[in-house]
Amino acid sequence: MKVINSSLDPEIRRAVLKEIGIHKILKSPHIIRFYGNRSENGIDYIFMEYAPHGELFDRIEPDVGMSTNDAQKFMMQLLNGVEYLHSRGIAHRDIKPENLLLDEKDNLKISDFGLATLFRSHGKERPLDKKCGTLPYVAPEVLHRPYAAQPADVWSCGIVLVAMLAGELPWDKADVDCVDYQMWLKGDYTNHSPWTKLDTLPLSLLRHILAASPSSRYTIAQIRNNRWFTQSSKGENRKSSKMLKKDEVKPECKLVSFSQDLAVLKNESDVEISMFLSQPTSIQNMLLSTQLINTQSPSPQNCLQKLVRRMTRFMVNGGLSEATLELTTTLEKLALAWKPTTKNLITVNTVDRRKAQLIFKVNIIETPFGTLLDFRLSRGCGLEFKRHFVCIRTELKELIISHTTY
Protein backbone atom coordinates (compact mmCIF):
# COMPACT_ATOMS: atom_id res chain seq x y z
CA MET A 1 0.00 0.00 0.00
CA LYS A 2 1.17 3.50 -0.81
CA VAL A 3 -0.10 6.24 1.50
CA ILE A 4 0.29 9.88 0.42
CA ASN A 5 -0.68 13.06 2.24
CA SER A 6 -2.07 14.97 -0.73
CA SER A 7 -3.48 17.79 1.41
CA LEU A 8 -0.05 19.44 1.54
CA ASP A 9 -0.16 20.75 -2.02
CA PRO A 10 -2.70 20.65 -4.90
CA GLU A 11 0.14 19.52 -7.17
CA ILE A 12 0.58 16.39 -5.07
CA ARG A 13 -3.10 15.56 -5.46
CA ARG A 14 -2.90 15.98 -9.24
CA ALA A 15 0.20 13.78 -9.34
CA VAL A 16 -1.56 11.07 -7.31
CA LEU A 17 -4.56 11.07 -9.64
CA LYS A 18 -2.23 10.79 -12.63
CA GLU A 19 -0.36 7.89 -11.01
CA ILE A 20 -3.63 6.07 -10.30
CA GLY A 21 -4.89 6.67 -13.84
CA ILE A 22 -1.73 5.17 -15.33
CA HIS A 23 -1.27 2.26 -12.93
CA LYS A 24 -4.86 0.99 -13.10
CA ILE A 25 -4.66 0.29 -16.87
CA LEU A 26 -1.47 -1.78 -16.61
CA LYS A 27 -1.69 -5.57 -16.66
CA SER A 28 1.55 -7.46 -17.15
CA PRO A 29 3.38 -10.28 -15.31
CA HIS A 30 6.22 -7.83 -14.70
CA ILE A 31 4.17 -4.89 -13.40
CA ILE A 32 2.92 -4.72 -9.80
CA ARG A 33 -0.84 -5.13 -10.01
CA PHE A 34 -3.09 -2.21 -9.06
CA TYR A 35 -5.98 -3.27 -6.80
CA GLY A 36 -7.73 -0.03 -5.94
CA ASN A 37 -7.55 3.32 -4.22
CA ARG A 38 -9.39 5.47 -1.73
CA SER A 39 -9.10 9.01 -0.38
CA GLU A 40 -10.03 10.14 3.12
CA ASN A 41 -9.26 13.33 5.07
CA GLY A 42 -6.62 14.46 2.60
CA ILE A 43 -4.84 11.10 2.59
CA ASP A 44 -4.69 8.98 -0.58
CA TYR A 45 -4.30 5.21 -0.37
CA ILE A 46 -3.14 3.15 -3.36
CA PHE A 47 -3.56 -0.62 -2.92
CA MET A 48 -1.22 -2.88 -4.84
CA GLU A 49 -0.11 -6.48 -5.22
CA TYR A 50 1.97 -7.87 -2.38
CA ALA A 51 5.57 -8.76 -3.30
CA PRO A 52 6.79 -11.01 -0.45
CA HIS A 53 10.42 -11.17 -1.56
CA GLY A 54 10.89 -7.42 -1.27
CA GLU A 55 13.00 -5.12 -3.41
CA LEU A 56 15.61 -6.06 -5.99
CA PHE A 57 17.77 -3.57 -4.11
CA ASP A 58 18.06 -6.05 -1.23
CA ARG A 59 19.55 -8.70 -3.53
CA ILE A 60 22.49 -6.48 -4.47
CA GLU A 61 25.50 -6.94 -2.20
CA PRO A 62 27.51 -3.69 -1.87
CA ASP A 63 30.70 -3.85 -3.98
CA VAL A 64 29.78 -7.37 -5.14
CA GLY A 65 26.42 -7.40 -6.89
CA MET A 66 24.86 -10.79 -7.56
CA SER A 67 25.41 -13.89 -9.69
CA THR A 68 25.49 -13.43 -13.45
CA ASN A 69 22.58 -15.84 -13.84
CA ASP A 70 20.41 -13.81 -11.47
CA ALA A 71 21.41 -10.55 -13.16
CA GLN A 72 20.50 -11.99 -16.57
CA LYS A 73 17.14 -13.20 -15.32
CA PHE A 74 16.20 -9.95 -13.59
CA MET A 75 17.45 -7.82 -16.49
CA MET A 76 15.38 -9.81 -18.99
CA GLN A 77 12.27 -9.49 -16.81
CA LEU A 78 12.91 -5.77 -16.36
CA LEU A 79 13.19 -5.34 -20.13
CA ASN A 80 9.94 -7.27 -20.61
CA GLY A 81 8.17 -4.98 -18.17
CA VAL A 82 9.60 -1.79 -19.69
CA GLU A 83 8.78 -2.99 -23.20
CA TYR A 84 5.17 -3.52 -22.10
CA LEU A 85 5.02 0.00 -20.65
CA HIS A 86 6.40 1.47 -23.86
CA SER A 87 3.89 -0.53 -25.92
CA ARG A 88 1.16 1.26 -23.95
CA GLY A 89 2.83 4.61 -24.61
CA ILE A 90 3.98 4.99 -21.00
CA ALA A 91 7.44 5.98 -19.74
CA HIS A 92 8.33 5.03 -16.16
CA ARG A 93 11.08 7.67 -15.62
CA ASP A 94 12.28 6.34 -12.25
CA ILE A 95 13.66 2.86 -12.88
CA LYS A 96 15.98 1.80 -10.05
CA PRO A 97 16.40 -1.31 -7.84
CA GLU A 98 14.26 0.21 -5.07
CA ASN A 99 11.29 0.36 -7.48
CA LEU A 100 11.67 -3.23 -8.67
CA LEU A 101 9.92 -5.79 -6.47
CA LEU A 102 10.11 -9.60 -6.32
CA ASP A 103 7.15 -11.95 -5.92
CA GLU A 104 7.09 -15.30 -4.12
CA LYS A 105 8.75 -16.98 -7.15
CA ASP A 106 11.43 -14.28 -7.42
CA ASN A 107 9.88 -12.78 -10.53
CA LEU A 108 10.63 -9.09 -10.99
CA LYS A 109 7.77 -6.59 -11.06
CA ILE A 110 8.04 -2.86 -11.75
CA SER A 111 6.40 -0.61 -9.17
CA ASP A 112 5.94 3.08 -8.28
CA PHE A 113 4.41 5.02 -11.15
CA GLY A 114 4.58 8.39 -9.42
CA LEU A 115 6.77 9.86 -12.17
CA ALA A 116 5.32 7.86 -15.07
CA THR A 117 3.78 9.72 -17.99
CA LEU A 118 2.13 9.16 -21.35
CA PHE A 119 4.48 9.86 -24.25
CA ARG A 120 2.44 8.33 -27.08
CA SER A 121 -1.24 8.82 -27.88
CA HIS A 122 -3.09 7.71 -31.02
CA GLY A 123 0.21 6.73 -32.59
CA LYS A 124 1.82 10.12 -32.09
CA GLU A 125 4.83 10.51 -29.79
CA ARG A 126 5.77 13.66 -27.93
CA PRO A 127 9.15 14.67 -26.50
CA LEU A 128 9.30 14.88 -22.71
CA ASP A 129 10.46 17.99 -20.89
CA LYS A 130 10.23 17.25 -17.17
CA LYS A 131 13.56 16.74 -15.42
CA CYS A 132 12.81 13.90 -13.01
CA GLY A 133 14.02 10.58 -11.70
CA THR A 134 16.81 9.51 -9.35
CA LEU A 135 20.00 11.26 -10.40
CA PRO A 136 22.52 8.37 -10.73
CA TYR A 137 20.01 6.47 -12.92
CA VAL A 138 18.95 9.41 -15.10
CA ALA A 139 20.02 9.55 -18.76
CA PRO A 140 22.19 12.54 -19.77
CA GLU A 141 19.59 13.97 -22.14
CA VAL A 142 17.03 14.19 -19.30
CA LEU A 143 19.26 16.75 -17.56
CA HIS A 144 19.22 19.04 -20.59
CA ARG A 145 15.79 18.38 -22.16
CA PRO A 146 13.72 17.77 -24.17
CA TYR A 147 14.24 14.03 -24.52
CA ALA A 148 12.73 10.90 -26.05
CA ALA A 149 11.00 8.65 -23.52
CA GLN A 150 12.10 5.17 -24.54
CA PRO A 151 15.90 5.63 -24.73
CA ALA A 152 15.85 7.38 -21.33
CA ASP A 153 14.18 4.36 -19.68
CA VAL A 154 16.61 2.01 -21.43
CA TRP A 155 19.53 4.00 -19.99
CA SER A 156 18.13 3.56 -16.48
CA CYS A 157 17.88 -0.20 -17.08
CA GLY A 158 21.58 -0.14 -17.97
CA ILE A 159 22.50 1.52 -14.68
CA VAL A 160 20.45 -1.13 -12.84
CA LEU A 161 22.49 -3.78 -14.68
CA VAL A 162 25.76 -2.17 -13.53
CA ALA A 163 24.48 -2.22 -9.94
CA MET A 164 23.48 -5.89 -10.23
CA LEU A 165 26.83 -6.97 -11.66
CA ALA A 166 29.21 -4.74 -9.67
CA GLY A 167 27.37 -3.77 -6.49
CA GLU A 168 27.99 -0.07 -7.05
CA LEU A 169 26.87 2.78 -9.28
CA PRO A 170 29.17 4.16 -11.99
CA TRP A 171 28.66 7.88 -11.27
CA ASP A 172 26.68 10.46 -9.32
CA LYS A 173 25.09 11.81 -12.49
CA ALA A 174 25.59 11.43 -16.23
CA ASP A 175 26.83 14.95 -16.87
CA VAL A 176 30.12 16.43 -18.05
CA ASP A 177 30.87 18.00 -14.67
CA CYS A 178 31.06 14.49 -13.14
CA VAL A 179 34.60 13.07 -13.36
CA ASP A 180 33.46 9.43 -13.43
CA TYR A 181 31.11 10.12 -16.32
CA GLN A 182 33.79 12.10 -18.16
CA MET A 183 36.05 9.03 -18.02
CA TRP A 184 33.25 6.92 -19.49
CA LEU A 185 32.73 9.38 -22.35
CA LYS A 186 36.45 9.47 -23.14
CA GLY A 187 36.85 5.69 -22.91
CA ASP A 188 39.30 6.17 -20.05
CA TYR A 189 37.53 3.86 -17.61
CA THR A 190 39.04 0.41 -18.10
CA ASN A 191 41.19 0.60 -14.97
CA HIS A 192 38.48 2.04 -12.77
CA SER A 193 35.68 0.50 -10.72
CA PRO A 194 32.97 -0.64 -11.40
CA TRP A 195 34.14 -1.50 -14.92
CA THR A 196 37.10 -3.58 -13.71
CA LYS A 197 34.61 -5.98 -12.08
CA LEU A 198 32.84 -6.78 -15.35
CA ASP A 199 33.66 -9.44 -17.91
CA THR A 200 34.08 -8.55 -21.57
CA LEU A 201 30.57 -9.45 -22.75
CA PRO A 202 28.52 -7.46 -20.23
CA LEU A 203 30.92 -4.53 -20.52
CA SER A 204 30.51 -4.55 -24.29
CA LEU A 205 26.73 -4.61 -23.89
CA LEU A 206 26.81 -1.71 -21.45
CA ARG A 207 28.82 0.40 -23.90
CA HIS A 208 25.80 0.24 -26.19
CA ILE A 209 23.13 0.67 -23.51
CA LEU A 210 24.93 3.62 -21.93
CA ALA A 211 25.69 5.37 -25.20
CA ALA A 212 25.55 9.13 -24.61
CA SER A 213 23.54 9.73 -27.77
CA PRO A 214 19.95 8.42 -27.52
CA SER A 215 19.94 7.66 -31.25
CA SER A 216 22.99 5.40 -30.83
CA ARG A 217 21.67 3.64 -27.75
CA TYR A 218 20.55 0.03 -27.99
CA THR A 219 16.84 -0.66 -28.15
CA ILE A 220 15.27 -3.33 -25.97
CA ALA A 221 15.20 -5.72 -28.95
CA GLN A 222 18.93 -5.18 -29.55
CA ILE A 223 19.73 -5.79 -25.88
CA ARG A 224 17.78 -9.06 -25.93
CA ASN A 225 19.71 -10.29 -28.96
CA ASN A 226 23.10 -9.47 -27.45
CA ARG A 227 25.49 -12.38 -26.90
CA TRP A 228 25.49 -11.81 -23.15
CA PHE A 229 21.85 -12.94 -23.10
CA THR A 230 21.95 -15.54 -25.86
CA GLN A 231 25.06 -17.43 -24.76
CA SER A 232 24.44 -20.49 -22.62
CA SER A 233 25.18 -19.97 -18.94
CA LYS A 234 27.66 -22.26 -17.24
CA GLY A 235 26.71 -23.10 -13.70
CA GLU A 236 23.61 -22.29 -11.74
CA ASN A 237 25.01 -19.43 -9.68
CA ARG A 238 28.14 -18.32 -11.46
CA LYS A 239 29.55 -14.87 -10.86
CA SER A 240 31.57 -12.71 -13.19
CA SER A 241 35.14 -14.02 -13.17
CA LYS A 242 36.32 -10.57 -12.12
CA MET A 243 33.79 -10.26 -9.31
CA LEU A 244 34.84 -10.68 -5.71
CA LYS A 245 33.26 -13.50 -3.79
CA LYS A 246 30.87 -12.42 -1.09
CA ASP A 247 32.97 -13.83 1.73
CA GLU A 248 36.04 -11.99 0.43
CA VAL A 249 34.39 -8.61 0.82
CA LYS A 250 34.58 -6.79 4.11
CA PRO A 251 32.45 -3.72 4.71
CA GLU A 252 34.38 -0.49 4.45
CA CYS A 253 33.49 1.15 7.76
CA LYS A 254 35.60 4.28 7.44
CA LEU A 255 32.55 6.47 7.29
CA VAL A 256 32.37 10.21 6.97
CA SER A 257 31.05 12.58 9.61
CA PHE A 258 28.20 14.90 8.66
CA SER A 259 30.27 17.82 9.92
CA GLN A 260 32.31 17.72 6.70
CA ASP A 261 31.38 19.85 3.70
CA LEU A 262 28.45 18.51 1.71
CA ALA A 263 28.05 18.35 -2.02
CA VAL A 264 24.32 17.77 -2.18
CA LEU A 265 22.95 16.62 -5.51
CA LYS A 266 19.57 18.11 -6.28
CA ASN A 267 16.93 15.92 -7.83
CA GLU A 268 13.19 15.46 -7.64
CA SER A 269 13.42 13.15 -4.65
CA ASP A 270 14.82 16.06 -2.62
CA VAL A 271 11.27 17.39 -2.31
CA GLU A 272 10.07 15.55 0.76
CA ILE A 273 6.48 14.38 0.62
CA SER A 274 4.73 12.82 3.59
CA MET A 275 4.54 9.25 2.36
CA PHE A 276 4.58 5.75 3.79
CA LEU A 277 5.14 2.68 1.68
CA SER A 278 4.04 -0.84 2.50
CA GLN A 279 2.35 -3.73 0.79
CA PRO A 280 -0.96 -5.42 1.65
CA THR A 281 -0.57 -9.09 2.53
CA SER A 282 -3.77 -9.85 0.66
CA ILE A 283 -6.63 -8.15 -1.11
CA GLN A 284 -8.70 -8.63 2.05
CA ASN A 285 -6.40 -6.26 3.94
CA MET A 286 -7.42 -3.28 1.76
CA LEU A 287 -9.86 -0.78 3.24
CA LEU A 288 -11.86 0.60 0.33
CA SER A 289 -14.31 3.48 0.77
CA THR A 290 -17.30 1.15 0.55
CA GLN A 291 -16.00 -1.39 3.06
CA LEU A 292 -15.60 -1.63 6.79
CA ILE A 293 -13.55 -4.61 7.90
CA ASN A 294 -13.90 -5.59 11.53
CA THR A 295 -10.79 -7.43 12.70
CA GLN A 296 -9.24 -8.24 16.01
CA SER A 297 -5.96 -6.57 16.92
CA PRO A 298 -3.17 -8.65 15.37
CA SER A 299 -0.64 -10.30 17.61
CA PRO A 300 2.99 -9.06 17.52
CA GLN A 301 4.06 -12.36 16.00
CA ASN A 302 1.57 -12.04 13.14
CA CYS A 303 2.71 -8.46 12.48
CA LEU A 304 6.33 -9.59 12.22
CA GLN A 305 5.44 -12.50 9.98
CA LYS A 306 3.71 -10.10 7.58
CA LEU A 307 6.76 -7.88 7.13
CA VAL A 308 8.14 -7.87 3.62
CA ARG A 309 11.53 -9.53 3.23
CA ARG A 310 14.27 -6.94 3.57
CA MET A 311 17.88 -7.21 4.62
CA THR A 312 18.05 -3.78 6.26
CA ARG A 313 16.45 -4.85 9.50
CA PHE A 314 17.46 -7.22 12.27
CA MET A 315 16.41 -8.27 15.76
CA VAL A 316 18.63 -7.71 18.81
CA ASN A 317 18.54 -8.97 22.38
CA GLY A 318 17.25 -6.64 25.07
CA GLY A 319 14.51 -4.10 25.51
CA LEU A 320 13.87 -0.75 23.89
CA SER A 321 16.17 1.33 26.13
CA GLU A 322 19.08 -1.09 25.90
CA ALA A 323 18.80 -1.44 22.11
CA THR A 324 18.58 2.34 21.68
CA LEU A 325 21.69 2.88 23.79
CA GLU A 326 23.67 0.23 21.90
CA LEU A 327 22.58 1.68 18.56
CA THR A 328 23.41 5.30 19.39
CA THR A 329 26.77 4.29 20.88
CA THR A 330 27.57 2.48 17.63
CA LEU A 331 26.53 5.47 15.52
CA GLU A 332 28.84 7.73 17.51
CA LYS A 333 31.68 5.21 17.21
CA LEU A 334 31.24 5.30 13.42
CA ALA A 335 31.15 9.14 13.43
CA LEU A 336 27.56 9.20 12.20
CA ALA A 337 25.54 12.22 13.29
CA TRP A 338 22.13 11.26 14.66
CA LYS A 339 19.15 12.80 16.41
CA PRO A 340 15.98 11.38 17.95
CA THR A 341 13.00 12.19 15.74
CA THR A 342 10.43 10.59 18.01
CA LYS A 343 10.66 8.23 20.97
CA ASN A 344 11.27 5.16 18.80
CA LEU A 345 12.76 6.80 15.69
CA ILE A 346 16.33 7.97 15.06
CA THR A 347 17.45 9.98 12.02
CA VAL A 348 21.04 9.57 10.81
CA ASN A 349 22.52 12.37 8.69
CA THR A 350 25.87 11.93 6.94
CA VAL A 351 27.59 11.97 3.55
CA ASP A 352 28.64 9.05 1.38
CA ARG A 353 31.99 8.29 -0.25
CA ARG A 354 31.26 10.80 -3.02
CA LYS A 355 30.37 13.52 -0.49
CA ALA A 356 26.69 13.35 -1.43
CA GLN A 357 24.13 13.70 1.34
CA LEU A 358 22.84 10.48 2.88
CA ILE A 359 19.94 10.38 5.34
CA PHE A 360 18.37 7.28 6.81
CA LYS A 361 16.04 6.50 9.69
CA VAL A 362 16.03 3.69 12.24
CA ASN A 363 12.73 2.53 13.72
CA ILE A 364 13.23 0.82 17.09
CA ILE A 365 10.38 -1.58 17.79
CA GLU A 366 10.15 -3.61 20.99
CA THR A 367 8.59 -7.08 20.59
CA PRO A 368 8.16 -10.15 22.84
CA PHE A 369 11.12 -11.72 21.02
CA GLY A 370 13.61 -8.85 21.26
CA THR A 371 13.92 -5.40 19.72
CA LEU A 372 13.63 -4.88 15.98
CA LEU A 373 15.94 -2.30 14.35
CA ASP A 374 14.41 -1.33 11.01
CA PHE A 375 16.59 0.88 8.76
CA ARG A 376 15.01 2.95 5.97
CA LEU A 377 16.70 5.21 3.43
CA SER A 378 15.27 8.75 3.32
CA ARG A 379 17.63 10.46 0.87
CA GLY A 380 20.71 9.48 -1.08
CA CYS A 381 22.21 6.46 -2.83
CA GLY A 382 20.68 3.11 -1.90
CA LEU A 383 23.95 1.20 -2.21
CA GLU A 384 25.78 3.72 -0.03
CA PHE A 385 22.99 3.36 2.52
CA LYS A 386 23.46 -0.40 2.48
CA ARG A 387 27.23 -0.01 3.07
CA HIS A 388 26.51 2.02 6.19
CA PHE A 389 23.92 -0.50 7.30
CA VAL A 390 26.42 -3.36 6.96
CA CYS A 391 28.93 -1.45 9.09
CA ILE A 392 26.35 -0.83 11.82
CA ARG A 393 25.19 -4.44 11.72
CA THR A 394 28.78 -5.66 12.01
CA GLU A 395 29.35 -3.53 15.11
CA LEU A 396 26.18 -4.92 16.72
CA LYS A 397 26.72 -8.55 15.69
CA GLU A 398 27.08 -9.83 19.28
CA LEU A 399 23.54 -8.63 20.07
CA ILE A 400 21.83 -9.84 16.91
CA ILE A 401 19.26 -12.61 17.20
CA SER A 402 18.35 -12.78 13.52
CA HIS A 403 20.01 -11.05 10.54
CA THR A 404 16.90 -11.21 8.38
CA THR A 405 13.43 -10.51 9.67
CA TYR A 406 10.17 -11.06 7.83
N, C-alpha and C positions, 0 to 999 in steps of 0.2 A: 504494500500500500504506500502511496505517495501522498503526503499531507502538506498542503501549502497554505500559508496565511496570505490570502489574496486581498485582504482588507487594507494592506499597507500602501498599495499603489494601484490605480486603475490599470496601469500597464501590465502588472502581474496578472490581474484577472483576465485581461485579453490574451496574454501568453498562455495561461492555463486552458482557456477555451480552445485556443488553436491547437495545443498539444492533444487535448481530448479528441478534437475533430480529426486529427491525423491518425492517432493511435487506434481509434475504434474501427477504422476501415482496413486495418492491416491484419492479414491472416496468413502466416507462414510458419513452418516448423522452426525457423531460426529468428523469430520475433516473439518477444514476451507478449502473451495474449492479454488483451484488454477485456476486463470483465464488467466494468461499470464505473460510475462516478456519482458523487453527491456533493452538495454545498450546504453549509449550515453555519450561521453566525460569522460569516466572512472567512470560513475555512473550507478549502476544497479538498476532497478526498478522491484519489484515483485508485481503483482496485485492479490489481493485475495478477497474472499467473505467479504461483509460488515456484521459486527456483531453489531447491533444497541444497544444492552444492555450491551456492554462493557466487562470488564474482571470479571471473578469470584472473583478475588482479591477484587473488590469493594463491593462485597456482604458480606465480612467477617468483622464483627465488632471487633475492637481490644479488646482482653480480654473477648469477648463474643462468637463470632463465628456466627452461624446462627441456624435456627430451625432444628431439627432432620430430619423432612420430607424433607426439602430442601437439607440437607447434603446427605441423602440417594439417592435422585433423581440425584444429581450432581455426586456422587460417582459411581452410576450405569452407568451413561452415560460416565463418564471418563473411566471406565473399558471396556465398549463396544468399545470406540475409541482405547484404547491401545491394546485390543485384536485384533482388525482389523489390526493395525499396525504390531503386531507380526505375524499375519497370512500371511502378505506380506513379512515377514523376516526383518522388519524394527524396530529398537529401537529408541525411541525419545531422551532420555538421558538428557532432561531438563524439566521434568514435574513439574510445579508449578502453583499457581493460576494466576500469571501474564500472563501465556501462554495458559490459558483456557478462551475462549471467549463465550459469550452468544448471541444467535440470538433473533429475535423479539418475539419468543415464549418461551424464557428462556431455550432453549436447549443448552447444553454445546458442544463446538467444540474445538478440540485441534488445536493449531496454533504454529508457529515458529519452523521450522525444520532445523534451522541452525546448530544444533549439532547432528541431526539424522544420522543414518548410517545403512548399510545393514549388518545383522549378519547371515543371512541364504541365501544360493544360491544353487539351484538344490538339495534341501533337505539336504544339509550339513551345519551345524552351525559352526561358528568360535567364539572363545573367543575374547572379546574386551580388548583393552589395553590403550585406551586414557582416561586420567583422566579429566573429564569434567562435566559440570552441575553447578547448584547453590548449594553451599556447605551445607546449612541446609537440603536440600532435597536429597542429594547424599547418596547412600547406602554405608555401610562401606567397602565392597569389592572393590568399585570403587577407593577408596583412596590408595589401596595397589596393585591391578591389578595382573594378568588379571582377568576378571570377565565375568559371563554369562549375556547376554543382558536382558532377560525377568525378572528374579528376581530383577534386579536393577531398572527397570521401576516400578515394583510392589511396591517396597519400597517407591519410590517417591510418588506414589499414596497414600500410607499410611500416609506420612507426610502431604499431602494435606488434608486428612481426619481429622487429628489432628487439623490443622488450621481451618477447617470448623466447628468443634465441640467445640473448646476451644478458638479460636481467638488469638492463639499464637503458636509459634513453640517450639518443645520440647528441642532442643539443637542447638548449633552453627554448630556442625559437629558430625557425627557418628564415633567418634574415641576415643580411650582409654584415650587420654589426655584431653578430655572434661568431666568435673565433672558430668554434667547432663546426659550424655550418660553412664558414668560409673554406675550411680545409676540405670539406666534402665537395664543394663546388670546384675547387682547384685540383681535385684528385690527390690531395696530399694527406690522405687519411689512413693509409695502409698499415702504418705503425702505431696507430692510436686505437684505444678502446672506444666503442664496443666492436669495431670492425675486425680487430685482431682475434676476436673470439669466434668469428664466423668462418665456415668452410667456403670453398670457392663457389659452389652452386648457389647457396642462398645469398651470398654477397653479390653475385652477378645479377640475380633476380632483383635485389634491392636497388641496384644501380638504375634499373628501369622503372621500378615503382616510385622511387624518390628522385625522379628526374625533375629538375627545376622548372622546365617548361611543361605546362599542362598538355600541350599538343604532342610532346614526345613521351609522355608518361604512358606506361602500360595500361591497357584496359583490363577489366576483370577477365575477359575471355583469354587475353594474352597471358595473364598471370597463371590461369588454370593450365594452360598448355606448356608452361615452362618445365624444363627438365627436373627442377627440384621437386615438382609435384608428380610428374609422370614416372620418374625412376622408381624402381622397386626398393622398398625400405628393408634394410638388413637389421634384424633384431627388433624385438618388441618395444624396447625402451631406450634405444640408442640415443646418445647425445652427440652433438657436434664434436669432432675429434679435437677441436681447439678449445672446447668448453671445459672449465674446471668442474671436477666432481663436487657434488654437494658437500661431502664430508671433508673436502680440502679447503673449503671456504670458511674463513672466520670473520665474524662481523667486525667491521671497522668502527670502533667505538670512540675514536677521537673526534668528538662532536664539537660543534661551534657554539659559543655562548651568544645569546640574543643581544648582548651589549655591543657586539661588533657592528660595523656599518652594514646596512642592508642594501641590496640591489633588488628591489621588489619589481617583479614583472607584472604588468597590468594586463588583465584579460577579463572576459565577461564574468568569470567565476569570482572575481574580486567583489562583485556586488552581492553582499550577503542578504539572502532571503530567508525568512523564517520557514524552515522546511525540515520535515522528518521523513526518513525513508525506512520502510520495512516491507515485508511481503506477507500476504495472508496465507495461512497454512491450508486453507481450503476456501471454496466459494462460500461455504456456510458462515465463515468468519466475517464476511462483508456486511456492513450496516448500510443498506440503501435507504433512501428517503421514505420508501413505502413499507419498510420493515421495522419491527422491533423484536430483537432476539433476546429472550430472557435466559441467561446462563448463570450458573453458580460461579463464584470467584475461583479462578484456576489455582491449583496448588503450585508452589514454587518449582517443584520438579517438572510439572507439565510445561511451565513457562520456559524453563531452561531447555527442555527437549524440543521446543518449537523454535528455538533460535536458529537462524540460518548458519550454515557452516562458514566459519571465517577464522583465519589463523591469527588475527590481531586481537585475540582475547584469550585469557587463561584464568584458571582458578587458583587461589593461594590459600594456605592455611591461615587461620586466625579470623578475628572479627573485623569490623569496619575500621575502628580506630587503629588497630595494629597494622592492617593492610595499608591504610592511608599514610601512616608514618613511614613504613618501609618504602613505599612508592616515592614519597617526596624526598626522602633521604637519598634514594637512588638517582632521582632527577638532579638533585644538587651535586652529587658526586660526578655526574656526567655533564655538568655545567649547562644544564637545560633550565631556562627561566620558566617558572610556573606560577600560577595563582589560582586560588579556589574560586570557582565560578558560582557554585552552590555548595550545599553541604556534602553532596556525593559526587561532585563533578569538578575536575581539575583541568585547566587549560594550559597547554605547554606552547611556548612561543620561542622560536629559534630560527636559524637559517641553515640551509643545506650546504653541501659541498661546493655548489656553484654560487653561494651567497644569496640565493633566492629565499624569500620568506617561507617558513614552514610552521603551520599551526595545527596542532591536534589536541583532542580532548580525551580524557580518561574518565569513564563512568565507573564508580566504585559501588558495587551492588552486593550487599550481604545476603547470603542464602544459608539454609540449614547445612549445606555441605562445605562451606568455606566462603571466601569473598571473591566475587568475579571482578576482574579488571578488564574493562572493555574499551579498547582504543579506537578512536575514529578520526580520520583526517578531516580537517576543516578547510585548509588552504595549502596549496603547494603540490609538489611532485609526489605521487603515490609511492614510487619505488624508494625515494628518499625517506618518506614516512616509515616504510617498512624496515629500512636499515636502522632507524632510530628505535623502532619497536623491538627488533632483534637484540639490540644492545641492552635495552631495559630488561627484556625477558632473561637475557643471560645473567645480568646482575642479580635477578630475583630467583634464579633457578632452584635454590635450596628451599624456597617456600612454595614452589609450584606443585599443585596436585595434579593438574591436567593441562597439557600444552594446547589442546584443541577442545573447545567447548561448543556444543550444539545448542 
